[in-house]
Amino acid sequence: MHPHTRLALELALVLAHLGRPIDAMEIGSAAIEAATHDEQPAIGRWLDEHINDFARKNS
């Protein structure tokens, strides 16, 4: 996965933790849509690894 794609996904995760789910979805979706076909498997693995993190809020 390209570094800018990973950074965008990580930013989306931070925004989700900050209670900004709309912003998180917009950034995450844009990163996924802009990614190359070759990046898709790595993105899928990253999402699988972090799916529960999106549901958690920082305390």
Secondary structure, 3 states (H helix, E strand, C coil): CCHHHHHHHHHHHHHHHCCCHHHHHHHHHHHHHHCCHHHHHHHHHHHHHHHHHHHCCCC
